[in-house]
Amino acid sequence: MPPIVIKVSGMSCEHCVNAVRTEISGLPGVTDVDVDLSSGDVRIVAEPVPDDAALRAAVDAAGYEMAGETGPSR
């Protein structure tokens, strides 16, 4: 399964990165999460891919906001 990419806004430090990574990693099927602080891009490898509502809830639980819908990796 190719990775998907979401955009997360509001992150400003490594604590933010770790919070987002931890929450998304806890979703069923997620095997890898890579967070790029400078761009806000979060690359997720999962089978099955979590739906937008689950991803949005995980990002919200970390204290940040998911901008837009999920999309394929660039």
C-alpha positions, -999 to +999 in steps of 0.1 A: +000+000+000+015+034-010+017+060+018-008+088+021+000+124+030-020+147+052-013+183+061-013+193+098-013+229+109-002+244+142+030+224+148+060+244+158+085+221+176+096+185+181+071+180+209+044+188+183+059+163+159+060+136+186+024+142+197+011+139+161+032+108+154+021+091+187-016+097+181-016+086+144+006+056+152-021+044+176-046+040+148-054+004+136-032-007+107-007+022+109+029+009+105+048+041+098+044+078+104+068+105+092+062+141+102+079+170+084+077+199+108+087+226+082+060+217+056+034+202+080+032+171+058+026+138+076+033+106+055+014+076+068+018+039+058-012+018+068-032-012+058-061-005+059-057+032+055-076+051+083-105+072+071-104+110+072-125+111+104-101+088+123-071+107+111-087+141+119-097+128+154-061+116+160-046+149+150-072+168+171-063+146+201-027+156+196-038+193+198-035+202+161-056+206+130-057+185+099-060+207+068-078+192+038-084+156+029-060+127+027-041+123-005-015+100-021+022+104-013+041+128-034 
